[in-house]
Amino acid sequence: MEQEKNWERQALEHLLLENLKESRKARRWKTLLRVLSLILIVGFILQVFDLRPFGGSFGSERHTAMVSIEGEISPNAIANALDVGSALQAAFENDNSVGVILRINSPGGSPVQSGIINDEIRRLRALYPNKPLHVVVEDICASGGYYIAVAGDQILVDKASIVGSIGVVMDSFGFTGLMDKLGISRRMITAGSNKGMLDPFSKEDPKQVEMVQTMLNEIHQQFIEVVKAGRGDRLKDNPEIFSGRVWSGEQAVKLGLADGFGTVDTVARDVFKAPNILDYTMKENFAERVAKRFGAEMGTAAGKALVKTGDIK
C-alpha cells in the first residue's frame, strides 16, 4: 500500500515537473517571438520611412564618409542631384568624418543633374576646406559622371576603368524612307514652326539640325570649361581629350584626367587614415520599391486586360 502511494506521488511529481518545464519552454519561445517581432517591426519602419540617423549616434566615431553614384544620372534615378546632394551635405557636416569619398560607377546621364551635383560639391568644399573629397572610379566614369568627378580634390581609378567621354549627344531615328515604302504619311499639326523639331517621322529640316548642333556645341563648351576648371594644369595638351572618346584608367592618368590609382579602401586607410567607412548614400526605401513593383504589376495587368478586350469579337 505504501509502495503504491509512493509510486503515485512520484508520478505526480514527475508530471508537475514536466509541466513546469513545458511552461518555461513556452515562455522562452513566447519571449523570443516577441523580440523577433519587435525587430521585424522596427526594421520594417526603418525601411518604409527610410530613417537614416545622420545625427545622433550615426557616425559618432572617427570615420571616412562615402557617397556612391551608381548607374544613370537622372532626376528619376537613384543617382539624382537631390539625393546625392543631401548625402554629400550630411557627410561633410558630420564632425567625425575626416574626409569624403565619392564613389562613381556611372556612364553619365543628365548634364543638368550632373551640373547641380558639381556645384554642390564645390559649395561644400568651400564651406569645409579642411575636409578633402576624393573621387574613386570603379568600372566607368564617363560623360556626366566625369562632369561630377572633376569637382573633387583628386580622381583615383583602376588601370582598367573607363574614363572620359567629354562630349554631348542627342540621338533619334528617321523612319521617312520606310514610311514612303509602306505608303504611310505623317500628319502633324503644330503651333510654332519648330515645335515638331527632329520628329523621327518627318524629314529633316537643315535649319533645325543647325539649331540643335549649335545648342549641343554650347553645352559641350560648358562641359570643357568645367573640366578645365576642375583639372587645371594637370590636364595634358591633347585635343583628343575633348573629342568625346573614352580612355582606360591607365591612359587617363597619363593625360591628367585622373591623378592615380586607388580604391575606396586604400583612400580610407592610407590617405585619410580612417579605415572605418560609413556609407551616406541615400537608398531606395522599401516603400519606393513596393510602389515601383506595384506600378509594374498594374501596368502588366492593364496590358493583359487590353489584349483580352481586343480579342473579343
C-alpha positions in Angstrom: 0.0 0.0 0.0 2.8 2.3 1.0 4.7 1.5 -2.2 1.6 2.3 -4.3 1.3 5.7 -2.6 5.0 6.4 -3.2 4.5 5.5 -6.9 1.5 7.8 -7.2 3.5 10.6 -5.5 6.5 10.1 -7.8 4.2 10.1 -10.9 2.5 13.3 -9.8 5.8 15.0 -9.1 7.1 13.9 -12.5 4.0 15.2 -14.2 4.3 18.5 -12.4 8.0 18.8 -13.2 7.4 18.1 -16.9 4.5 20.6 -16.9 6.8 23.2 -15.3 9.5 22.5 -18.0 6.9 22.9 -20.8 5.7 26.1 -19.3 9.2 27.6 -19.1 9.9 26.5 -22.6 6.7 28.0 -23.8 7.5 31.3 -22.1 11.0 31.3 -23.6 9.6 30.8 -27.1 7.0 33.5 -26.5 9.6 36.0 -25.4 11.8 35.1 -28.4 8.9 35.5 -30.8 8.1 38.9 -29.2 11.7 40.1 -29.6 11.9 38.9 -33.2 8.5 40.6 -33.9 9.8 43.8 -32.5 13.0 43.6 -34.5 10.9 43.0 -37.7 8.6 45.8 -36.9 11.4 48.3 -36.3 13.2 47.1 -39.4 10.0 47.5 -41.5 9.5 51.0 -40.2 13.1 52.0 -40.9 12.8 50.6 -44.4 9.4 52.2 -45.2 10.3 55.6 -43.9 14.0 55.4 -44.9 15.1 56.6 -41.4 18.7 57.3 -41.8 20.2 58.6 -38.5 22.6 61.1 -39.9 22.7 62.8 -36.5 23.0 61.3 -33.0 24.9 58.1 -32.8 25.3 57.7 -36.6 29.0 58.4 -37.3 29.8 59.2 -33.7 33.3 57.8 -34.2 36.1 59.0 -36.4 35.4 57.6 -39.9 35.6 58.1 -43.7 32.4 59.1 -45.3 31.4 57.6 -48.6 28.7 58.6 -51.1 28.1 56.5 -54.2 26.8 57.4 -57.6 25.7 54.3 -59.3 24.2 53.9 -62.8 22.4 56.6 -64.8 22.4 60.1 -63.5 18.8 61.3 -63.9 16.1 63.1 -61.9 14.1 59.8 -61.9 17.1 57.5 -61.0 18.6 56.8 -57.6 21.6 58.9 -58.7 19.8 62.2 -58.8 21.0 65.6 -57.7 18.7 66.0 -54.7 19.6 62.7 -53.0 23.3 62.9 -53.9 23.5 66.5 -52.7 21.7 65.6 -49.4 24.1 62.7 -48.8 27.1 64.8 -49.5 25.9 67.5 -47.2 25.4 65.0 -44.4 28.8 63.6 -45.0 30.5 67.0 -44.8 28.5 68.2 -41.8 29.4 65.3 -39.6 32.3 66.4 -37.4 33.6 62.9 -37.1 34.1 62.4 -40.8 37.7 63.1 -41.7 37.2 63.0 -45.4 34.6 62.1 -48.1 35.0 59.5 -50.8 32.7 60.0 -53.8 32.5 56.5 -55.4 31.4 56.7 -59.1 30.3 53.9 -61.3 28.2 55.7 -63.9 28.1 56.0 -67.7 26.7 59.5 -67.3 23.2 61.0 -67.9 21.6 64.4 -67.5 24.0 67.3 -67.8 21.7 69.4 -65.6 21.7 66.9 -62.7 25.5 66.4 -63.1 26.0 70.2 -63.1 23.9 70.6 -59.9 26.0 67.9 -58.1 29.2 69.5 -59.4 28.1 72.9 -58.0 27.1 71.4 -54.7 30.5 69.7 -54.3 32.3 73.0 -54.9 30.0 74.7 -52.4 30.6 72.1 -49.7 34.4 72.1 -50.3 34.4 75.9 -49.8 32.5 75.5 -46.6 34.7 72.7 -45.3 38.2 73.5 -46.7 39.9 71.1 -44.3 37.8 68.1 -45.3 39.0 66.6 -48.6 36.8 64.9 -51.2 38.4 62.2 -53.3 36.7 60.6 -56.2 37.1 56.8 -56.7 36.2 55.5 -60.1 35.4 51.8 -60.4 34.2 50.4 -63.7 33.2 53.5 -65.5 33.1 57.3 -65.0 32.0 58.8 -68.3 30.2 61.9 -69.6 28.0 63.2 -66.7 29.9 61.0 -64.3 33.1 62.7 -65.2 31.4 66.1 -65.1 30.8 65.4 -61.4 34.2 63.8 -60.8 36.3 66.9 -61.7 34.8 68.8 -58.7 36.8 66.6 -56.4 40.3 67.1 -54.9 41.6 64.0 -56.6 40.3 61.4 -59.1 41.6 57.8 -58.5 40.9 55.0 -60.9 41.7 51.4 -61.6 44.0 50.9 -64.6 41.2 49.2 -66.5 38.5 51.8 -65.6 36.7 53.6 -68.4 37.1 57.3 -68.1 36.1 60.4 -70.2 33.5 60.8 -72.9 33.7 64.6 -72.6 31.1 65.3 -75.2 27.3 65.8 -75.7 25.0 63.6 -77.8 21.4 63.8 -78.9 20.1 60.9 -80.9 17.0 59.8 -82.7 15.7 57.7 -85.6 14.5 58.6 -89.1 11.6 56.5 -90.4 10.7 58.5 -93.5 12.2 56.1 -96.0 10.3 53.2 -94.6 7.1 55.2 -94.4 7.4 56.0 -98.1 7.8 52.3 -99.0 4.8 51.4 -96.9 2.7 54.3 -98.2 2.4 55.9 -94.8 2.2 59.7 -94.4 2.9 61.7 -91.3 0.1 64.1 -90.1 1.3 66.5 -87.5 -0.2 69.9 -86.7 1.8 72.3 -84.6 1.6 75.9 -83.4 5.2 77.2 -83.8 7.4 76.4 -86.7 9.9 74.5 -84.6 7.5 72.7 -82.3 8.0 69.4 -84.1 11.7 69.7 -84.4 13.6 66.5 -85.2 10.4 64.5 -85.3 11.6 61.0 -86.4 8.6 60.6 -88.7 9.2 63.8 -90.6 12.0 64.8 -93.0 15.0 66.6 -91.5 14.9 70.4 -91.7 18.5 71.7 -92.2 17.8 74.8 -90.2 16.5 72.8 -87.2 19.6 70.5 -87.4 21.8 73.6 -87.3 19.9 74.9 -84.3 20.3 71.7 -82.4 24.0 71.5 -83.3 24.6 75.0 -82.0 22.9 74.1 -78.7 25.0 70.9 -78.4 28.2 72.8 -79.1 27.3 75.3 -76.4 26.7 72.6 -73.8 29.9 70.8 -74.9 31.8 74.0 -74.4 30.3 74.3 -70.9 31.5 70.8 -70.2 35.0 71.6 -71.4 35.2 74.7 -69.2 34.1 72.7 -66.1 36.8 70.0 -66.8 39.5 72.6 -67.3 38.4 74.5 -64.1 38.5 71.2 -62.1 41.7 69.7 -63.5 43.7 72.9 -64.2 47.3 72.3 -65.1 47.0 68.6 -64.5 45.5 68.2 -68.0 47.9 67.4 -70.8 47.7 69.4 -74.1 45.8 66.8 -76.2 42.8 67.9 -78.4 41.5 64.3 -78.3 40.7 64.8 -74.6 37.5 66.7 -75.5 36.6 64.7 -78.6 34.1 62.5 -76.7 36.2 59.4 -76.7 36.8 57.3 -73.6 40.1 56.2 -72.1 41.4 53.4 -69.9 42.3 54.3 -66.3 46.0 54.0 -67.2 45.6 56.3 -70.1 43.5 58.8 -68.0 46.3 59.1 -65.5 48.9 59.9 -68.3 46.6 62.5 -69.8 45.8 64.2 -66.5 42.2 63.1 -66.5 42.9 61.2 -63.3 45.5 61.6 -60.6 46.4 58.0 -59.8 45.2 54.6 -58.8 43.3 53.7 -55.8 40.2 52.1 -54.3 37.7 53.1 -51.5 39.7 51.0 -49.0 43.1 52.4 -49.9 41.9 56.0 -49.7 40.2 55.5 -46.4 43.1 53.5 -44.9 46.2 55.1 -46.5 45.1 58.7 -47.4 42.5 59.7 -44.8 44.0 57.3 -42.1 40.4 56.4 -41.1 39.7 52.8 -42.3 36.2 52.8 -40.7 33.9 53.6 -43.7 30.3 54.8 -43.3 28.1 54.9 -46.4 25.9 58.0 -46.5 24.3 57.2 -49.9 20.6 57.7 -50.0 19.0 54.3 -50.6 15.7 53.5 -52.3 13.5 52.6 -49.4 11.1 49.7 -49.0 8.0 51.8 -49.8 9.5 53.0 -53.0 10.4 49.5 -54.1 6.9 48.3 -53.3 5.4 51.2 -55.2 7.5 50.6 -58.3 6.7 46.8 -58.1 3.0 47.6 -57.7 3.1 50.0 -60.6 4.8 47.5 -62.8 2.3 44.7 -61.9 -0.6 47.1 -62.5 0.9 48.1 -65.9 1.3 44.4 -66.8 -2.2 43.6 -65.7 -3.6 46.5 -67.6 -1.8 45.4 -70.7 -3.1 41.9 -70.4 -6.6 43.3 -69.9 -6.4 45.4 -73.0 -5.2 42.4 -75.1 -8.0 40.3 -73.8 -10.5 43.1 -74.6 -9.1 43.4 -78.1 -9.6 39.6 -78.6 -13.3 39.9 -78.0 -15.2 39.9 -81.3 
